[in-house]
Amino acid sequence: MKTVLITGSTDGIGKQTAVILAQKGFSVVIHGRNEEKCKQTLNEISAVTGAKNLDYFACDLLSIKEVYRFSEEVKKRYGSLDILINNAGVYLKDYMLSPEGMEATFQINHLSMFYLTLNLLSIIKPTSEGHARIINVSSTAHASKMDFDNLVKPVKYDGHRAYSLSKLCNILFTIELSERLKDKNITVNCLHPGVINTKLLKAGWGAVGGFFGRSPQEGAKTPVYLAVSKDVENITGKYFSDSKIAKPHDISYDKDARTKLWRLSEELINKSGYEIV
């Protein structure tokens, strides 16, 4: 039985992805910020699917300290993961700093994903059945240019700009990590799930009452495809939309930008008093 960890999976696309993979026989580990919500979601998934191999971890991705604790607890409880789906993400209308003093959208959407993924690499293992898979949820709203000067502490905050930059970071990280893991039998891909009627869409673009955006079930199709399809068994470092390879903005292929983001991310984690283990 394969084990999948899905971040941000107590509602929306993440929850639907968890439901579908549980129905397909995966051991599903969900994540959310609130422990009670995690327990409630687990009960709901169990009731819908009849699945018994379900687990959860609660962690606030706004805190690097929490992400460290989260990754260490996962490693203590699980000897291996077959699939990691980094689904968690936020859109924040108002400027907010993390406990480590970084802009919250950047930290939650990119830096915490970066730190969690690298801390879990030691247990993300291929098996005789095939490659291990890392799947990052990005967005078609990713920025067309990188702005390193306004990532960590923007001079003038704009919610849409912060979100689009963080989603570009997801793609840059995906491609760079795929190259670093190309000899490890671990694939790394990212995706645009579609314009989906979720809390994030409502926060950023005002979707109301289901009239703007497709359902979370539709949004789960591409993450599930990347998790289970034999068609992508040997594909890595790609950006997908509607379960097909798509082309992100040209900046995504800029090696210098990818390397600079990686180094910056490592430096920010180190300055926060932590290291990648």
N, C-alpha and C positions, 0 to 999 in steps of 0.2 A: 504494500500500500504506500503510495507516494504522499509526502507531507508538504503542504503549502502554507506559507505565512503570508497573510494579506493585511497590510497596514490600512488604517482608515476604513474599517469594514463593519462598522455598526449601523451604517445606513447607506443609501445611494448606490452608486456603482460597485463599491467594495462589498457591500452586503449581498447584492445580487450575484456577484462573482463567487462569493463564498457559498451561497445556496447552490449554484449550478455545479461547482466543483465537489461539494458534499454529495450531491445527487449522482455524480460520476464516480463516487467511491474514494475520493481523496480523504486523507486525514487533514482537516482544515483547522488552522490556527488563526483566529481573528485578533484584531487590535483596535482599541479605541482609547479615547482620553479618559473616559469615566468608567469605573469598574462596574457600577450597577447597570449601566447601559450595555456593557460587554456581556454581562450575565443574562440580561434580558434578550439580547440579540442571539446569544447561543441557544437559549431555550426556543426562540422562534425558529431558528434554522433547524434544530432538532425536530420540532413539531412538523415542519413543512417537509423535511426530507427523510425523517426516520434515522438519520445518521447518528452514530454514537461516538465516533472518533472526532470529537470537537474540543477545542481548547481556546483560551484567550489570554491576552496580556493587556494590562492597562498602562498607558504611558502618555504623558503630555510632551509632544514633539517640540514644544516651544523651548524646552530645557535640554541642553546638552548633557547635563547630569542625569536627567531622566532617561535619555537615549542610551547612555552608557549602562545604567541599571537594567534597562529593557534588554539590551543585547546580551548582557551577562546572564540574565535569567533564562533567556531563550537557549543559550549554549549549555546551561546547567541541566535544563529539562529535555533537550533534544540533542541527540548525537549527530543528526544530519537533517538537512532540509533539501528537498528536491527542487522546490520553486519558491522564490521570493517575489511577491508582487507589491511594489511600492506604489500604493494607490492614494495614500493620504495627501491632502492638499487643502489649502485655504485661499480665499480671496478676502482681503481686509480693506475695508473702505477707509479706515482711520489708521494713522501712523501709530505703531506700537513697537516697543523694544522688548527683546527677550531678556531673561535674567542675566545673560552674558553680554547684553548691550548691543545686540544686532537686530536689524530690522526683521520683524517677525515673519513676514511672508517669505523672505529669502531663507530664514533659518528653518522654518517648518517645511517649505516646499523643496528646498535643495539641501541645505547643510545637514539637517537631521537625517535625510535619506542617504546622503553620502556617508555619514558617520555610521549609521546603522548597517548599511550594506557592507562596508569594509570590515566592520567588527564581526559580521556574521559569515564572512567568506570562508572561515576555517571549517564551518559545518555545511556549507552549500556544496554538495558533492554529487558528481555524476555517478550513475549506477550502470549495471550491465544492460539496463533497459534504455539508456541514452543519456544525453547531456542534462546537467542541471540547468535551470533557467532563472534568469533575473529579468523582471519585467517592470518598467517604469512608466507610470501614467503621466504624460505630458499634455500638450494641447496645441491645437491649430493656432491658438492665440499667442504662441511663443514669439518673442521679439525677433526682428530681422537684423538687429545690431546689438552687440554686447556693450554694456556701459559699466565697466568695473568701478568707476568712481562713485556710482550711485547704487551699488548693491547692498553694502553693509549698513551704511548710514546715509541715505539719500539727502541731498541738500533741500530738495523740495519734493515732498511725498505725493505720489499719485498711485492710487490703488491698482488701476489697470496696468500702469507701467511696471510696478513692482511684481505683479502677477505674471505679466508677459516675460519679464526678465528671468523670473524663477523657472518658468516653463522652458525657456531656452537653456537654462542651466541643466535641466533634466536631460535634454537631448545631448548637450556637450558631454555630460557625465556618462551617459549611455555609450556613446561612441568611443570615448577614451577608455572606459572600463572594458569594453569589448576587445579593444586592441591589447590591453594589458593581460587579459585572460584568454587570449586566442589559443594558447597551447594547454589550457586547463580543462577542456571539455565542459565549459560553462558558457552558455550563450547569454547575451545581454541585448535586449531590444526595448524600444519605447513605443508609445502609441498616443494617438488622439482618439478618445472614446466616442467622439461625436458631440453634438450640442445636446446635452442631456439635462432634463429637468430635475436638478438637485438643489440642495441648499446653497452650494457654491454659485451656481448659475443665478439663483435668485439674488444672492448678495451682490454679485458683480454686474448683472445685466437685467435685473428686475423681472425675471420670469415669474408669472403668477398663474396658479390654478391649472397647470399642465398644458397651457396653450402655447408655450414657448419651449421647445426642446422635446426630444424623444424621451422615452421611458428609461429608467435605470436598467431594466432588462435588456434594452437595446444597447445601452452603454457598456454592459458586461460582455457583449459578444466578442469584441476584439481582445480584451484581456484573457478571456477563456480560450480563444483560438490560439493565442501565443503560449498559453500554458499547456495545451493538450495536443495540438495538431502535429502530426508527423511531417507535414509540409514545411515546417519551420525548424525541424530538428537540428539542421546544420547552418541555419541562418543567424547571423549575429551582427550587432552594430547598426541595425536598421530602425527606421521610423515607420510605423504602420497607421493606417486609417481604413476603417471598414474592412478589416482583416486582409488588407493588401499593403504591400510596400508603397510608401509615398515619399515625396521629397520635401524635407524641411527647408527652412531658409538657408541660403548659402553659408552663412556664418557657422552653421553646425559642423561644416567640414574644415574649419580653420584650426589646424593643429596647434598653433600658438595660443589661440583663445582657450582651447581645451586644456592645454598644459598650464596656462596661467590660472584658470579656474581651479584646477586640481591643487596647485600649490597654495593658492589663497585659502582654499577649504581646509587643507592640512594646517596651515598657519593659524587659522581662526580656532580650530579645535585645540591646538596646542596652547594658544593664548588663554583659552578657557580653562586650562588646567588638566586637559585630558589628552590621550593619545590613541591612535588606532592600534588595536591589539588583536 
